[in-house]
Amino acid sequence: MSGEGTSLDGNGKVSRVIRIGTRKSQLARIQTDSVADKLKELYPELNLEIVAMSTIGDKILDTALSKIGEKSLFTKELENALERNEVDLVVHSLKDLPTTLPAGFTIGAVLKRENPHDAVVLHPKHVGKTLDTLPDNSVIGTSSLRRAAQLKKRFPHLEFKDIRGNLNTRLKKLDEKDDYAAIILAAAGLRRMGWDNRISQILGPEDCMYAVGQGALAVEVRARDLDILENVSVLHHPETVLRCITERAFLRHLEGGCSVPVAVNTEVKDSQLYLTGAVYSLDGSDSLKETMQTSIAADDKSVDEEVDERVQRVGVTASKISGAAQDRAEKLGIDLANLLLSKGAKEILTVARQLNDAR
């Protein structure tokens, strides 16, 4: 196994050391610790070491993410460490991972998704209000074009301004100054931090659809490290994997990223996978939204089918989940993207990208 070490445990036995890379923020550490705990439970003999590092996205705090124009803002340094064998696996928020990974890497596990929706966190003086009942011209902080586009359209009486920084920083900016009436954050991050009590409102799909992969954690590994891939593959949550494959395929086929407003909503009901996808102009006035579905039921022949371990679908390797179901999930994403493209999605996204670049 490339680059990983060994150490002696208390009984003088040799145990493998597996190094897990993570960003330095408190949320990233909590997420990484939760993955490490699960691995430790499954493989008590493993010796896990956590290596924390800063990424470009953590360092550039005065610019909106969509303006930096780099797809791998929060992942590049971690992937560099993976490539240099300084770490053996990396824990990410799946929504930070580009839909095309650098050669030699794969997502070896997508864990059970936390609530993927966005949440409203109010300034203490507005407690008890909702976005609907906030006074006219109240300023809402969000650095996401996707959130701003949907919410501008839905709540025209509000104003939207960029806010950057990790969760702690953003909450501090909200609470200690009077610049924002509320900020919009992913519910998943707030819950993982134990800050459920700050969630004033969860935004349903009719108000704000979420980002591709939002709420799910991903474990990225070197594709050639088959034993590590095997170790982490038990962390895969099948329903989350299929939902995220369809979402990522949709985004990849649209060629969307941080710098354009693309949103999704997925659910699994009675062996059907439903995908709603949408693209928006920056102010939300122009949009396209459609829903499609596919069956993800295992057919008789796929029960004992061999799934090729080397096959990646939008960066994900999941050899223990029906290959036919994964193929259908990926096709659903591509089909929905094609439907939106046939109705003019490319034009909406091109204009959004140009306007964002000019801001």
N, C-alpha and C positions, 0 to 999 in steps of 0.2 A: 504494500500500500504506500503510495508516494507520500513521503514527507511526514507521515505521522509518527509519533514517538512511542516509547514504552516507558513504564515506570514500575517500581516495586511497590506492592501494597504492604500493609502491616505484617502480613505473614511471609514476606519475602517472595511472593509470587509476582510474575511479570503480568502487568495488565496494560492494555492499549490506551494510549492517550489520544483522544479525539478533540481537536481544537475547533471551537465554534466562533465564527466571526459575527460581530454585531456593530451597529451604530452605538454611539455613546449616550444617546438620550435616555432618560429614565424609562420612557415607554418602550424603546427598543430593547433595553435591558430586561424589562418585565416580560416582554414577548419571548426573548431568547431564553430566559430562565424557565419559562413555562414549557418550551420545547425540550430543553435540557432535562427537566424533571421527568417528562414523559419518557425520554430515551433511557434515563437512569432506572426508571421503574421497569422498563422492558428488558434492559441489559445491565443488571447490577454490576457486572464485572468491568464495564467501561469506565474509563477515567476521563471525565470531561473537563475541558479547560476553556474558559470564555475569554476571547480577545476582542476588546472594544476599540473602535477607531472612528475618526471624524470623516465625513464625506463632504463633497463640494456643496451639496444642498444644506449641510449643517453650517457651512462656513459663510456662504453668501446669504446674508440675512436682510439686505436692504433692497432686494430686487424681487419682483413677483416671479414665482416659479416658471410661469408660462413665458416669461420674457428671457429667461436664461438660455432657452432653446436647446437644452441638453436632455436627452431622454433618460439617461442613467444617472441623474443627479444624486440619488441616495444609494446607488448600488456599485458604482464604478470602483471605488477604492476597495470595497469588500471583494469584488470579483478579481481585482489585481492581486489581492492577498491569496485568494483561492488558486489563482494561476501560478503564483510563486510558491505554492505548497506551504504557505505560512499558516493557513487554516485549512480544515478539511470539509467544513460545511458552513453555510451562512444562512442566518434567519432574516427574512425580509417581510415587510407588509407586501402582499402580492400586488397591490395596486401600484407599488413603486417599481415593479419589474417590467421592463419593456416587453412587448409581445414577441420580439425576436431576440434571443439571447446570443451572446458572443459564442463563437465556435468552441466546443469542448466543455460547455456547461449545460446542465439541465436542472429542472425543478424536480427533485426526487420525492417531495411530499407537499401536499396542500392539505392543511389541517382543517378540522371542522370550523365552519365559518361562524364568527360572532355576528350579531345584528349588523347587516351591511348598510343600514340607512344613515342619513345625516341627522344631526341633533342641533337644536337651538339652545345656546347657553346665554342667558340674559344677564345684563348688568344688574347688580343687586337692587338698584332703585326701580327696576321694571319687573321685579318678581311678580309672578301671577299673570303676566301678559303673554300673548302669543304674537307671532309675526303679524297676524291679522289686526290685533288690537294695539300694536305699538303706534305712537303718535306719527303723524305725517313727517316725512323727511328724516326719520330716525336712520342713523348710519349703522349698517350691518357689516361686520368684518368677515371677509373670506378671501383667500388667495386663489380660489378655484374658479376658472372660467365657467366650468360646468354648473357649479352651484349658482353663480351670479346670473348666468343666462336664464336658467329656469325660474329663479326667484324674482328677477326683475319683471318678468312677464306675469308671474302669479301675484306679486305684491307690488304694484306700481307706485304705491305711496312711500316706499322705502328707498333709501340710497345704499349703494354697495361700495366698499373700499377695501383695498388689499390689506391683509394683515399677515405677517410672516413670523417665523419662530416655532420652536417646538410647543407642545401642549402647555407646559408650565408657563412659558413666556407669553403665549397668547392669552391665557387666563389672567395673567398678571396685568397685561396691557388693558384688558377689559375692565378688571376690577379696580385698578388703581388710578385710571384716568377717566375722563369723561368723553373720550373720542368715539366710543362705540356704544350703541344701545344693546347690541347682542353680537355674538359671533356664531358662525356655523362650523361645526366640527363633526368628524365621524363618530357615531355613537360607540363603535367598537373600541376606539382608543380610550374614550372617557371611561368606559366600563372596565377595561383592563387596568386602568390606573386606579380604579376604585372610586371614581368620581361620579357615580350614577346620580348622586343627589344634585349635581349641577345641570342635569338634563331637564330643561323646561318643556321641551316638545320634541317628539321624534317626527321627522318629516316623511310622510308616506309617499308612494310613487306618484300620487296625483299632484303633490307639491314639488317634489324634487327626487328624481331617480338618481341612483348612486353610480359611483365610478366602477369601471371594470375591475373585478377582483377585490373590491372594498370589503373589509371585515375578515379577510382570510389571510392566514400566515403561510408563507412558502419557505421550504428548505432547499437552497440551491447547492448543488454538489458538482464535482468534476464528473463528466459523463463516463469517463473510463474507469472510475473507482467503483467497480461493481459491488464490492462488499459493503461499502458505505451506502450505496444506492439501495441495496437489499435491506440494510439496517433501518434506513429512514422510511422505506416504502410502507412499513406498517402504520405510519402516522397518517397516511392518506385517508381522507373521509370521502367515500365514493360520490355522494350527492354533491358535495362542494366541488370535487374535481370536475364533474360533468358540467356543473353550472359555470365554473370558471373557464373551462375549455371553450364553451360556447361564447362566453363574453369576450375572451381574448381573441377568438377567431373573428368575431364581429369587428372588434377594434382594429385588428391587424389588416383585415380586408378593406376597411375604410381608410387605412393609413392615418388613423387618429393618434393623438398623443396628448401630452400635457398642454400643448398650445392650441387645442381646439376643444369646443364644448361637445363631448359625446357622453351619453348616459345610458344606463341599462337597468333592467329589472328582470330577475329570473326566478322561476319557482318550479318545483317538481310536484306533480299531483297525479296519482293513479298511473304511474309509469310513463307519464308524459312530461317532457321538459319544455317549459314555456320561456321564450325570450322576447322581451320588449326592448327595442333599441331606439335611440333618438339622436338626432344632431340638431344643433341650434346655432343661430347667429349670436354674436356677442351680447346683444341686448335682448335676446330671446324672442324678438318679434317674428323671426322667420324660423320655422322648425319643421322637421319631418319625424314622424313617430309611427312605428308599425310593430305588430306582434306576430310571431310564428311559433309553431310547436313541432316536436318530433317525439317518437316513441323511444324510450331508453330501456324498454323491457328486454331482459336477456332472452333470446330465442333459444330453442333446444340445442342447436349446434354450437352456440357460444358458451354453453355451460362448461365444457371442458376444452375450449379452444386454447391453443397456445398463443400467448400474446408476446410479440417480439419485444424483448427488453430494450432494444436499441431505437425503437420507434418513439419519436417525440411528437407531441401534438401541441402546437403553439408553446413550445418550450417545456412541456410537461411529460415526464416519463412515469407511467402508471401501469406496470405490467400485471398487477393483480386485479385490475378492473377490466370488465369486458371491452375488448378492442372494438367490437361492433358498436357498442353504446358510445364509446369515445369518438368514433368516426362520425356517428350521427350527430353528436353534440357539435363537433367541429363544423360539419356541413351546415347545420342549422345557423350557426353564426355567419358563415360565408353567404348563405342564401338570403339572410335578412339584410346583410350589408349590400348585396347586389340589388335587392328590392329598393332600398333607400337610394342607392346610386342611380338606379333607373328613374327615380323621381326627382333627381337634382341635388342629392346630398353633397356631391363633390363641389358644386358651385357654392353652396352655403359654407362649407368648411374652408374653401379657398379664400373666400372673402373674410371669414373670421380670422384666418391665419394672417392675412395681409393687414387687417385692422389692428390685430394684436401686435404685430411687428412694428406698426407705425406709432403705437401708443407712447 
